[in-house]
Amino acid sequence: HNMFKKFNFSYSNSSGAIYSLTLKDGKWLYESKNDTHPMDVMVDGPVTIYELKNKEVITSIDSYPAEINPSDHRIKRLHNYLKQYCKRWEKEYGWMQYDDGNIWECDIEGENFKLKSRGNVEEPANFETFLHKLTVFTEGKYFGPSLC
């Protein structure tokens, strides 16, 4: 059972690399394009009991393309977070297509909520947290500037 009907998220940074997570024919695909220097770093920071308990400990982050196989528990947690904290995002945040800087776009549909938003100069207040949730969801895939 998949709680998501649609999931498309892409994030491109000023270096030209594009990172995306897409739900396609029931498969979760993480892709990176124009990624001239793939990210591959060990992360070691303090681990909270909460992270341990919820299996949210990320030991390394990379940007190699992969098919993601999240557990139902993980899908539910991401769904609940998005529904609770992201569904009121505006449609656009400082959208100027020709500006340098990071450009992101999402088109997500879950149970009883839709999230369609994009931006490049500004971002929602919880955007960093959102990116971190995606990194946790994908067990260590890179989505943007913040590494933990």
C-alpha positions as CSV (number, residue, x, y, z in Angstrom):
1,H,0.0,0.0,0.0
2,N,1.5,3.3,-1.0
3,M,0.3,6.4,0.7
4,F,1.6,8.6,-2.1
5,K,-0.2,8.9,-5.4
6,K,2.5,11.1,-6.8
7,F,5.9,12.2,-5.7
8,N,8.2,14.5,-7.7
9,F,10.9,16.6,-6.1
10,S,13.9,18.1,-7.7
11,Y,16.6,20.4,-6.4
12,S,19.2,22.0,-8.5
13,N,22.1,23.9,-7.1
14,S,24.1,26.7,-8.6
15,S,26.8,24.3,-9.8
16,G,24.3,22.9,-12.2
17,A,23.7,19.5,-10.5
18,I,20.2,18.3,-10.1
19,Y,19.0,15.9,-7.4
20,S,15.6,14.4,-7.6
21,L,13.3,11.9,-5.9
22,T,10.5,10.5,-8.0
23,L,7.8,7.8,-7.5
24,K,7.5,6.1,-10.8
25,D,5.4,2.9,-11.4
26,G,5.5,2.1,-7.7
27,K,9.3,2.6,-7.5
28,W,11.2,5.3,-5.7
29,L,14.0,6.6,-7.8
30,Y,16.8,8.9,-6.6
31,E,18.6,10.6,-9.5
32,S,21.4,13.0,-9.8
33,K,22.2,14.8,-13.1
34,N,25.2,17.0,-14.1
35,D,26.8,15.9,-10.8
36,T,30.4,16.5,-11.7
37,H,31.6,16.0,-8.1
38,P,29.4,13.3,-6.6
39,M,28.8,13.8,-2.9
40,D,30.2,11.0,-0.8
41,V,30.8,11.9,2.8
42,M,30.9,10.2,6.2
43,V,28.6,11.9,8.7
44,D,29.4,11.6,12.3
45,G,27.6,13.7,14.7
46,P,25.8,13.2,17.9
47,V,23.0,10.7,17.7
48,T,19.9,11.2,19.7
49,I,17.9,8.4,21.3
50,Y,15.0,9.5,19.1
51,E,17.1,9.0,15.9
52,L,18.3,5.6,17.1
53,K,14.8,4.4,18.0
54,N,13.4,5.5,14.7
55,K,16.3,4.2,12.7
56,E,17.1,7.6,11.5
57,V,20.8,7.5,12.0
58,I,22.6,8.4,8.8
59,T,26.2,7.4,8.7
60,S,27.0,8.6,5.2
61,I,25.5,10.8,2.5
62,D,26.1,10.3,-1.2
63,S,24.6,11.4,-4.5
64,Y,24.8,8.2,-6.5
65,P,21.6,7.3,-8.4
66,A,19.7,4.5,-6.9
67,E,16.3,2.8,-6.5
68,I,15.1,3.4,-2.9
69,N,13.2,0.7,-1.0
70,P,11.7,2.5,1.9
71,S,9.8,0.5,4.6
72,D,6.1,1.2,5.1
73,H,7.1,2.8,8.4
74,R,9.4,5.2,6.6
75,I,6.8,6.0,3.9
76,K,4.2,6.7,6.6
77,R,6.6,8.9,8.6
78,L,7.4,11.0,5.5
79,H,3.8,11.3,4.6
80,N,2.8,12.4,8.1
81,Y,5.5,15.0,8.2
82,L,4.6,16.5,4.8
83,K,0.9,16.5,5.6
84,Q,1.4,18.1,9.0
85,Y,4.2,20.6,8.2
86,C,4.4,21.3,4.4
87,K,0.8,21.3,3.0
88,R,0.5,25.1,3.6
89,W,3.6,25.9,1.6
90,E,3.0,28.7,-0.9
91,K,2.9,27.9,-4.6
92,E,6.0,30.0,-5.3
93,Y,8.9,31.3,-3.3
94,G,10.9,34.2,-4.9
95,W,10.6,32.6,-8.3
96,M,13.1,34.1,-10.7
97,Q,14.1,31.6,-13.3
98,Y,17.3,33.4,-14.3
99,D,18.7,34.0,-10.9
100,D,21.7,32.0,-9.8
101,G,21.0,30.0,-6.7
102,N,19.2,26.9,-5.9
103,I,16.0,26.0,-7.7
104,W,13.6,23.5,-6.3
105,E,10.3,22.1,-7.3
106,C,7.9,19.6,-5.8
107,D,4.7,18.1,-6.9
108,I,3.5,15.6,-4.3
109,E,0.1,14.0,-3.7
110,G,-0.6,11.9,-0.7
111,E,-3.7,10.8,1.2
112,N,-5.8,14.0,1.7
113,F,-3.2,16.4,0.8
114,K,-1.4,17.9,-2.2
115,L,1.8,19.8,-2.2
116,K,2.8,21.8,-5.3
117,S,5.5,24.4,-4.7
118,R,8.7,25.8,-6.2
119,G,11.2,28.4,-5.4
120,N,14.7,29.6,-5.9
121,V,15.5,32.7,-3.9
122,E,13.3,32.1,-0.8
123,E,12.2,28.9,0.7
124,P,9.7,27.8,3.4
125,A,10.9,28.1,6.9
126,N,11.1,24.3,7.4
127,F,12.8,23.6,4.0
128,E,16.1,22.5,5.6
129,T,14.2,20.1,7.8
130,F,12.2,18.9,4.7
131,L,15.5,18.1,2.9
132,H,16.8,16.3,6.0
133,K,13.6,14.2,6.1
134,L,14.3,13.2,2.5
135,T,17.8,12.3,3.3
136,V,16.6,10.1,6.1
137,F,13.8,8.6,3.9
138,T,16.4,7.6,1.3
139,E,18.8,6.4,3.9
140,G,21.5,8.9,3.1
141,K,20.9,10.5,-0.3
142,Y,22.0,14.1,-0.9
143,F,19.5,16.8,-1.7
144,G,21.1,20.1,-0.9
145,P,23.5,22.2,0.9
146,S,22.9,21.1,4.5
147,L,24.7,17.9,5.5
148,C,23.0,17.1,8.7
